[in-house]
Every structure is written in C-alpha cells, then in structure tokens.
Amino acid sequence: MARLEDALRDALSSLYDPAFEPDPILCDALGCDPQAGVEAVQAALVRLIRTLEPGPDVPATSRAMRLYRILTLRYVQQQTQEKVAEELAITPRHLRREQQDAIAVLAQRITRDDVAVRPNGAAGEASLPDAVVGDAAHDAWLSQIKQEVASLRKESAGFAADVGKALAGVSDITRRLAARYGVSLHVEESPPNLTALIHPSALHQVLVAGITELVRQRPTTSVSLRAVARGNQVTITITGDVPCYASDDHLMRELLAAHDGSLEVQAHDDRVELLITLPSTTTMSVLVIDDNDDLVHFYRRYTADTRYNIIHLAEGGAALETVEALKPDIIVLDVMLPDVDGWELLSHLHEYAASRTIPVIVCSVVREEELALALGAFSYLPKPVRRQQFLDALGRAASLAESGASTRPASNGAAC
C-alpha cells in the first residue's frame, strides 16, 4: 500500500505532464495497459477522483467532501497549496496533512473489490472507504459543531476571558480525569490581568479539549499549562510529555477560529505542545455615577465576563475627586442625581483636566441627547437600556479611550 500511495502521489503531482512515466504498480492497479501511454493513467486518475464526489445529501462540512475538494482543487484544477488552504479556511500545514489522507483514500479506493475505473469513463458507484469517511453520525457531529460555534459567536460580543481564572478552573475540572490515567497536571501562575477576547465558555471548552486529549495519549505522565502575553496576543501552551499526538481537534479549531484565534501543534522528541493563540485585551474601569442601585446591579450583570469593571458612585458631589483618585477609562453618568445637577457635573467633567479626555456616556430617562453632546458627552443612551446596547456604547468609548484621542460628541447617539 505504501508503494501504491507513493506512486499515486508522483502521478498526481505530474497529472498533466506528457513526459511523466507512471510506476508500473499504478498502471496495474488502475487496469491500464502500459503501452497505452501516460495519458491513459492520467485520465483514469481524474475519473477515479470524480468517483469520490459525495452525494447531494452529504454535508458540505463533512470530511468526505473536504478530501474530495482537496483532490479536485489541488490536482485536477492544479491550484496552489496557498489558494486551496484559503478556500477551505485551513492552514497550509493542515492542508498538507489532509492531502496525505486524501491520497490514502485514493489508494484504498483503488484496492476495493468493487472499484471500477473503466477506460470508457463509466465509473462505479462513488463511495469512500469506511475507515476514512466514518459514519453519518461523525459528519453530523462536525456540522453540529459549526452550528453551535456560530450560535456562541453571536452571543460573544463584548465578552472577554480572564485567562488565569480559566486555567485554574479548567485544571480543577480535569484533574480527576488526569488522575484516572495516572497523569499529573501542573498550572503555571499567569501574569496578572491577562485577558483574552473570547467567550469564557469557549475558552473553557478549548482548554478542556486540549488537556483531555493529551491526558489520553499514551504514554503521557504529565500535562502542564502556561499562559503569556506576546504583544497584542495571548499564547496558552498545553504541554504533554508524549512524543506524538493524534487527535480530532475540530472543536478546538472551530471555537478558536470564531474568536480570531488559532491552534498550532508542535511535536518534539520528548513532548507535544498545543499552542493556543488569541487576541488579548486590557481591563477597562467604568465609573458609573448613578443613585439607582438596582440599575447599577444590571450594569454589573451586563458586564460580567467582559473586559469592563464597574465602579459605582451613588452621588455626584465626589465625582471629580473620585476621577482624580481612580482614573477610570470610561464614565457612565445619570443627569438626575440627588445631590448635584447632572448637567453641571457633565460640563465640569468636560472641563476638568483629569477627566477631559475620558469618554462620558450619559445614560438617563431625560431625553436630551443634543444637550448631552453639546456639553461634552461622548455618547447618549436613553433608559431603559438593553445589554447589547450598553456593551456597544462601552465598546465605542473603549476604542476612543485606547486610541488616546480627545473625547468628542458622537455623531449619532445610541438608542433603545
């Protein structure tokens, strides 16, 4: 089988080369007369690839469909690896692995008793080897992964994960399973305030998948986790003391891709490293000046598991002093306060040196958006405000705060 796969690989790489001389073992396997020339072998290979095309009821995300497309795009259409990888939304390295599997599929297809790659082009029924295609449940699982990830992504706007907290939580969850396999689990202390732009639930699932897969690899005895900040990215490394790694990591890759992250597997002589890369972010402090405790409770719920940390001030009289001491990144201001006039406070915040560059979001039942913007507010939200609208406003204010630009009235106020 190995020689047949090598012969297939050479023939596919020279599929349209008239000077190519195919291996006799390939000619024999395809039922081609060597005297008929290379064209007969090449035509048989194209027909063979076409017999692998899945039926219309097979999901576009199935492995069978992906392997068929790789063979068609790479060899029949002669597209470059980079272009095929981009079209299939996988890395070139991943594509090279998949190409090997696709060639193995062809080799198995040739050796099946029921295969028929006839010179007249009438191919036998299209079917992939069971070992490669898997059953319908596997393809349905892959399709379900994409649906679940797409649903989670819609709910992920504004969310961020505390990486250190995630590593600690996941290690507690997986430690019992690791002990069952005789594997010790180690977590290095993460840098403080290390935050990644990913839904906490998604990060937990990625880490659980990576740890459990390494724990089950034989002969693993130790798994360690480490997280570091590198520029504007967070890199989490899961290391297992096993020389090889073979696993279905579709769930990890789909979850990471949905959050602009990636997974790279590095195999060394004495260990395997799963490198998880995600965009990083910083925690933003939000000073809420509002006497309504119930509403502030909702703000805290809205911002749970996000990058925003709510600081509550119930009265406006201490606002300037608090700004000076805490230096918040964003201010959310209600103009109906018990001790001071909110409009005057907004004007003072705009003029005061310590708060002049801090974006102020006016959130009030008083419907005076134009006045709020004229007095220096960055944005205006009429109460009651929904979660996504609140997070969207914070996101725009955070972008301004991080840019270092001066605050300026927004051209369009947010609305409920």
N, C-alpha and C positions, 0 to 999 in steps of 0.2 A: 504493500500500500504506500509506503514511504517513497519508493521509486516512482510509482504512478503519480503521486502528488507533485514530486519534483518535475516530472515530465509535463504535467499539466501547467505548472507554474511557468515553465520555459515557453510552452506553446502559447499560453495566454499573453505573455509579455511580447510575443512576436506574432500576434494574431493576423496581422496584415502584411507580414514580411514575406515576399515571394521566394527569398533565398533561404528561409528557415528550413532546417532539417529536423523533423519531429523524431522523438525517440520511438523505436520500433514497438516498445511495450505499449505506448499510447495508441499507435496505429492498430495494434491487435485488440486493445480494449475497446476501441471505437468501432471495430469491424471495418476499418478502411484498408484497401489494398495499397501497400507502399508504392506500387508502380503508378498509382493514380495521381501522385504528386501531393505537395503540401496543401494545395487548395482544398482537397477532399477532407483533410483533417481539420482545417480551419473552418470549413462550412459545417462539419459535424459538431465542432465545439460551440458555434453560435446556436445551432439547433438545440444542443444539449442545455445551454443556458436558458433558452426560451422555455424548455420543458419545466423549469423550476419556478416559473411565474405563478404565484399563489392565485387562488380563485378570488372572485369579487367579494366573497364573504369573509375573507381574511383581513383583520385589522391592518391599517397602513403602518401601525407602530409595531407590528409583530416582528419577531426575529427572522422568520422566513422571508418576509417582504424586504427587510433590510439587507439580508445576504444576497437576495436576487438583484436588488438595485445596485449593490456594490459590484457584482459581476458585470452587470449591464453597463453601468456608467464607466467603470474603470477599464474594462477590456473591450466590450463591443463598441462603445462610443469613444473610447480612448481618452477619457478625461483625466486630468492630473489628480494626484492624491489630494492636493490642497483644495481643489474645486469640489471634489466629491465629499471630502470631510465637511466643508462648509455647507453643502447642500443637505447632508444628513445630520448636521448640527452635532458633530462629534469631533474630537481632536484628531489630527493626523496620526498620532501614536495609536489611538484607539482604532482608527481605520486600518492600520497595518495589521493589528491583531485580528480584526474582523475579516480581512482579506484571506488570512491563513485559514480561518474557519470556512470561508466560502469555497476555497479550493478543496478543502476536505469534503465539503458537501458534494462537489462535482465528482470527486474520486469515488465516494460512496454511491453516488447515483449511477456511475458507470458500471460498478460491480454488482448492482442489484440484478436479480434474475429477471425482473420484469421490465428493465430498461430497454428501450429500443430507439436508437438514434439512426434512423434509416436514411440512406443517401437521398431518397426522394423527398425528404423533408417531413414525412409524416411521423412525428414524434409520438411516443407512447404517452400515457396519461401523466400529467405533471404531478409529481409528488416528491417531497423531501424526505430524507431518511428520518426515521422516528427519533433517533438519538439527538439529531440536530434541531429538528423542528420543535420537539416537545409536544405536549398535548395542548388541546384548546384552552385548558384552564390556565396554562402559563401565559399564553398570549393575552387572555382576558385579564390576567393579573397585571401585565405590563400596561395594558390600556387603562386599567383602573388606576394605576399609579399616576399616569398623566392627568386623569380627571381630578384625582384628589389633590395633586400638587397645584393644578390650575385653580381649584377652589380655594386652597390655602393662600395662594398668591394674591387673590382678590382681597383677602382679609388682612394681608400683611402690611399694608401701607401704614407707615408711621411706627411700626414695631421695630424693636432692637433687642438684642440678647446680651445679657451680662455673661461674658464668656467664662469667667472664673466660677460664677454660680452654676452655670450649665455643666462644666466639667465636674464639679463637686457632686451635683445632683445625679448625673448620669453614672458616675463611678459608684455611688451608693446603690443605684438601681441594678447595676450589672455585677456587683461584687459577688453576690451569692451564686450566680451562674458561673462566674470565673472559678470560684472555689470548687464547684462541682467537677470542673475539668482539671483541677489542680493547678490553676493559673493564678499568679499573684497580680494584683492591679495597683499601679502607682500613679499618682497625680501630682505633677509639679505645681507649686504655687504660681498663679498667674499674676501678671502686672496689675496693679490696682486700676479700677475704672476701665478695663479693657472691654469694649463693646463692639459687637458686630451687627451690621444691618441685615438681620434675618429674623424671622419669627422665632421666638424661643422654642415653640413646639417643633418647628422644622429642625432647628439645631439639635435639639434633644434626640430626634429620630435619626439624624445623620450620625451622631456620636454613638448611639446605641447600636446602630447597624455596623459601624466600623469596629467597635470593641467586640461585639459578639462574634463577628466573622473571624477576627484574629484569634479569639479565645478558642474557637472550634477547629482552627488549623492545627494539625499535628506536626511537630511535637512542641507546640508553644508552651512555655512555662512562665512567661512574664509579659505583661502588656503595660505600657506607660503612656501617659497623656501629657502634652506640653503645649502651651499657647504663648505666642509672642506677637508683638506689633512690629510690622515692617512697612514703614511709610504710611500709606493710607489703606493698608490691608491688615487683616488678622490671619495668622497662619497657625492652625492647630495640627499638631503631629501626633498620630497614634502609632506607636511602635510595638511590634511583636517580635520576639526572639525566634523567628522561624525563617528559614532561607527562601521560602517560596510562598506565593499567595494566589489562590484560585477561588474566585467568588463571583456571584452575580450581584453587582453593585449598582443596578439600575435605580433603586430607590434613592441611594445617596446622591448619585449624579443628577437625577431629576430635581430633587429638592435643592441642591446647591445651584444648579443652573437657573432655577426660578428666582434665586436671590443674587444673581450675578456672581456666583461663586464657582469653584472648580475642585476637582479631586484628582490627585496625581498619586500613582502607586510606584514607589521606588523599592526595588529588590536589591539587597546587598548580600554578601556572603553569609552573614550571621543574623540578619534581621530584615524585616519588611517595614517600610514606613508609608503610612497613608497621610498624605499632605493635603489638608483641607484649607482652602484659601477663600476668604470672604472680605467684602469691603468693610472697613472699620468706620466708626463714628465716635463722637465725644458726647458726654452727658451735657445737656443744656439745662440750666437752672431757670425756672419760670416763677417770678414773683407775682402772685395773684392778690390784688388789693380789692377785697370784696367782703362785705359783712354777712353774706349769706353762706352759713356753714354747710347747709345741705347742697348748695350748688358747687361749692369747693370740693365736697365729697365726690360729686360726679366728675369733676375735673380730674381728681386723683384716679378714679376708675378709668376714665378715658385714656389717661396717660400711663396706666400700668403696663409694664413690659415694653415701654418705649424708651427713647433717649431723654425724655423730659422729666425733670424732677420738680414737683410743685412745692413752693414755699408760700405759706398763707399769711397774709397780714389783714386783719379784720378792720382796721381803721387807717385812714389816710394821713393822719397827723404825723405818724412816724415814717412815712414813705421815703422821704429824701434821706433821712438818717439810715434807714434800712438799706437803701440802694448803695449808699456810701460804704456800708459795712459788708454787705454780701455780694455786691457787684453781680447782680443777676444778668443772664443773657437776654431774657425777654420779660416784659411786664404785661400782665393782663389786668385791665383796670375797669372797675364799675364806677360810673359817674354819680350814682346815688349812694353816697356814703353817710354814716351817722354823724361824723364829726367835722368834716370839711366838704367844701364844694368840689365835686369831682372834676368839673371843667377847669377850675382854677388849678387844681393839682396837675391835670394834664398839661396845662400851659407851663407850670413850674418845671415839670419833668422834661419838657422840651427845651427849656432854657438853662436848666441846671447842668453844670459841667460834667458831673459824674453820671448823669442819665441821658445826656443829649443824644448819644449815639445808640442808646438801647431802644429797639423796636417796641412800641407800645400798641397793644391791641385793646381797643375799647370794646367791652362786651357788656351791653346794658339793655334794659327794656325801653330806655329813652331812644326813640328813633330819630337820631340826629347824626347821621353818618357824615354829612357835609361839614357840620361844625367840628366833629371829631377830627377829621382830616385837616381842616383848616388850622386847628390848634396843635398840630404836630403828630397826631396818631399815625401809626404805620398802616393800621387796618381797623375795620369796624365789624363787629358781629352782633346782630340783634338777638337778645334772649327770647325764647329758649334756644340753645344751640345744640346741635347733634354732634356726636362723637367725631365723625369723619370731617365735618366742617371745622371743628375745633382743632383737630390734628393738622388739617390742611393749612389753617391760618398759622399755627405754630411752625409748620414746615417752611412756609414762605418767610416768616420772621427769622427763623434759624438760618436760612440761606443768606439773608441780609446781614445778620449778626456775624456770621463766619466770614463773609466777604470783607468785613471791616469798613463797609461804606457807611455814610451818614444816613440816618433814618430820614425817610421822606414819605409823604402820604401815598398810599396805594392808589392806583388809577381806578380800581374797581373794588369796592368793599365786598366782603363776603356776605352772603345772605343765607337765611334759613328758609 
